[in-house]
Amino acid sequence: MQIKAILRNCDRHICKFVAAALVLFALCPSASSADDSHWDGVHYIPVPVRFGSDTRLVMPESFDDSWERDSDVACSLLDARTLIIRPRKSHIEQRLTLRGRTTGSLYLARVSDSLPYAPIIRVSVREPSTEGTGSGRDTTDVIQFLKSMMSARVPAGTTVSKSERILIDQPPYRMTAEEVWRNGPETGIFVRIDATTPTNVLPIVPANFVVRIPELGSLRAMSAEFFELSPRRTSTRAYLVYAR
């Protein structure tokens, strides 16, 4: 079963968050051209721009976009999936956040004129190979386990334990484990993420959280109730899924 089929079958309340889950796909080597980019949920999508030129960013679905400093760029839609970006000045370096309108997926991009310029950037989502062990764990199992966590439905055979372990305590974030679910090769951790310096908007993205627990395997999926912390919202619950 493909991820899209899973999302079609989930109820609307849970699907809203599951679709936005940042699944940590392994970045596979590719012989694709320089203007192809594969979103893996960990690394920023490189979007090169050049003053006086346009860059066309082609996404895998229609989207809404949010810029750190939208006054630096002029943007327009060529079609529902293509954003035309033209810098208003030189020395561009900022973050672009896009949310897919179909799946709710969150995409993060680095827009910079220091990157090798290409006029067209095509973005796709690369799923991991199911061959081998560990990083090849079937994505369907991981997503189903994440869905169960987010809907508070404990799968058969799962052991549940409480925790107060601090996983990250480094400004501007503190991440504290609250509950652990174990079921075969999957382990799910319910965490609370707090902003320790709640003066800015802080994105909740996998690239900002390096939580290695070797005995649990690799971190394969992450989602949160809110994907930004701010002075008005200083904490959120999040979900981590590890798989061996």
C-alpha positions in Angstrom: 0.0 0.0 0.0 1.4 3.4 -0.9 1.4 6.4 1.5 -1.2 8.2 -0.5 -3.6 5.3 -0.1 -3.1 5.3 3.6 -3.9 9.0 3.8 -7.1 8.5 1.8 -8.3 5.9 4.2 -7.6 7.8 7.5 -10.3 9.9 9.1 -10.1 13.6 8.5 -9.0 14.6 12.1 -6.1 12.2 12.2 -5.2 12.7 8.5 -4.7 16.4 9.1 -1.7 15.6 11.2 -0.5 12.4 9.7 -0.2 14.0 6.3 1.9 16.6 7.8 4.3 14.1 9.4 7.8 14.6 8.5 8.8 11.1 7.4 12.6 10.7 7.5 13.2 9.1 4.1 16.8 8.0 3.5 18.5 10.1 0.9 19.4 7.8 -1.9 22.2 8.4 -4.3 21.0 9.5 -7.7 22.3 10.2 -11.1 19.7 12.9 -11.7 20.5 16.3 -13.0 21.5 19.2 -10.7 18.0 20.8 -10.9 16.3 17.8 -9.4 15.9 17.7 -5.6 14.5 15.0 -3.4 12.8 16.0 -0.1 13.9 13.6 2.6 12.4 15.5 5.6 15.9 16.2 7.0 17.9 18.4 4.7 16.7 21.7 3.3 15.7 21.7 -0.4 18.3 23.8 -2.2 16.7 26.6 -4.3 19.4 28.7 -6.1 18.4 32.2 -7.2 20.2 34.9 -9.1 19.5 38.6 -9.2 18.0 39.6 -12.5 16.8 36.0 -13.2 13.8 33.8 -12.4 13.9 30.4 -10.7 11.0 28.1 -11.1 10.4 25.8 -8.2 8.2 22.8 -9.2 6.7 21.0 -6.2 5.1 17.6 -6.2 1.7 19.1 -5.2 0.0 22.5 -4.9 1.1 24.4 -1.8 0.9 27.5 0.4 4.3 29.3 1.0 5.7 31.4 3.8 8.9 33.4 3.6 11.2 34.7 6.3 11.5 38.0 4.5 9.1 38.2 1.6 10.2 41.8 0.8 13.5 40.3 -0.6 11.8 38.4 -3.4 9.0 38.7 -6.0 6.9 35.6 -6.3 4.1 34.5 -8.6 2.5 31.2 -9.5 3.0 29.8 -13.0 0.5 27.0 -12.1 -0.7 25.3 -8.9 2.6 23.5 -8.4 5.1 26.0 -9.8 6.4 29.0 -8.0 8.4 31.6 -9.9 11.0 33.4 -7.7 12.8 36.5 -8.7 15.1 38.2 -6.1 14.6 42.0 -5.6 18.3 42.3 -4.5 21.6 40.4 -4.4 22.9 38.5 -1.5 19.8 36.4 -0.8 19.9 33.9 2.0 16.7 32.8 3.7 14.3 29.9 4.5 11.1 29.1 2.6 8.4 27.0 4.2 5.8 25.3 2.0 2.8 23.2 3.1 1.2 20.8 0.6 -2.5 21.4 0.0 -3.2 17.8 -0.9 -1.2 15.8 1.7 -0.5 18.6 4.3 3.2 17.7 4.0 5.6 20.3 5.2 8.6 21.2 2.9 11.5 23.4 4.0 13.8 25.1 1.4 17.0 27.1 1.5 16.8 30.0 -1.0 20.2 31.4 -1.7 22.2 33.1 -4.5 25.3 31.4 -3.2 24.1 28.1 -4.6 25.0 27.0 -8.2 22.2 28.6 -10.3 19.6 26.5 -12.1 16.5 28.0 -13.6 14.2 25.1 -12.8 14.2 23.1 -9.6 12.0 20.0 -9.6 11.2 18.6 -6.2 10.1 15.0 -5.5 9.7 12.8 -2.4 12.0 9.8 -2.4 10.9 6.8 -0.4 13.4 4.4 1.1 14.3 1.1 -0.3 12.7 -1.9 1.5 15.8 -4.0 1.0 18.2 -4.8 3.8 17.6 -4.0 7.5 17.2 -1.0 9.7 16.8 1.9 7.3 14.8 -0.3 5.0 11.9 -0.7 7.4 8.6 -0.6 5.5 7.2 2.9 5.4 3.6 1.7 5.7 4.3 0.1 9.1 5.9 3.3 10.3 3.1 5.5 9.2 0.4 3.2 10.6 2.2 3.2 13.9 2.4 7.0 13.9 -1.3 7.2 13.1 -2.0 5.0 16.1 0.0 7.2 18.4 -1.7 10.4 17.2 -5.1 8.9 17.6 -4.2 7.4 21.1 -5.2 3.9 19.9 -2.7 1.4 21.3 -2.0 -1.4 18.8 -2.4 -5.0 20.0 0.9 -6.3 21.5 2.2 -2.8 22.4 3.7 -2.2 25.8 3.2 1.3 27.2 5.5 3.0 29.8 5.7 6.5 31.3 8.9 8.5 31.0 10.4 11.8 32.2 13.6 11.5 30.3 15.0 14.7 28.9 16.1 14.0 25.3 17.3 17.5 24.4 18.1 20.4 26.6 19.9 22.9 24.4 18.5 26.4 23.7 16.2 27.2 22.1 14.6 23.8 22.7 13.9 21.3 25.5 12.5 18.0 24.5 11.1 15.7 27.3 9.8 12.2 26.8 6.4 11.5 28.4 5.4 8.1 27.2 7.0 5.2 25.2 5.2 2.6 23.1 7.0 -0.5 22.0 5.7 -2.9 19.4 8.2 -5.3 17.7 10.7 -3.3 15.6 8.8 0.0 16.2 9.2 2.3 19.2 7.1 5.4 19.5 7.9 8.2 21.9 5.5 11.0 22.9 7.5 14.1 23.7 6.8 17.6 24.8 8.9 20.3 23.1 9.3 23.6 25.0 10.9 26.8 23.8 13.5 27.8 26.4 13.9 31.2 24.8 10.4 32.0 23.5 11.3 35.3 21.8 11.2 34.2 18.2 9.3 31.9 16.0 10.9 28.5 16.2 10.1 25.8 13.5 9.5 22.2 14.6 11.4 20.2 12.0 13.6 17.1 12.1 16.7 19.0 11.0 16.5 20.9 14.4 16.4 17.7 16.5 19.2 15.1 16.6 17.9 12.4 19.0 20.0 9.3 18.5 18.9 6.3 20.5 20.9 3.4 18.9 19.1 0.6 20.7 15.8 1.7 19.1 17.1 1.9 15.6 16.8 4.9 13.3 14.4 7.8 13.7 12.0 7.2 10.9 9.1 9.6 11.4 8.2 12.7 13.3 5.1 14.8 13.6 3.8 17.5 16.0 0.5 19.1 17.0 2.0 22.4 16.0 4.9 23.0 13.7 6.0 26.4 15.2 6.6 27.7 18.6 6.3 31.4 19.4 5.9 33.8 22.3 2.2 32.9 22.2 2.7 29.1 22.0 5.7 28.0 23.9 5.2 24.2 23.8 3.7 21.5 21.7 3.3 17.7 21.8 5.3 15.8 19.2 5.6 12.1 18.1 8.8 10.2 17.3 8.9 6.8 15.7 12.0 4.7 15.6 12.4 1.4 13.8 15.1 -1.3 13.7 
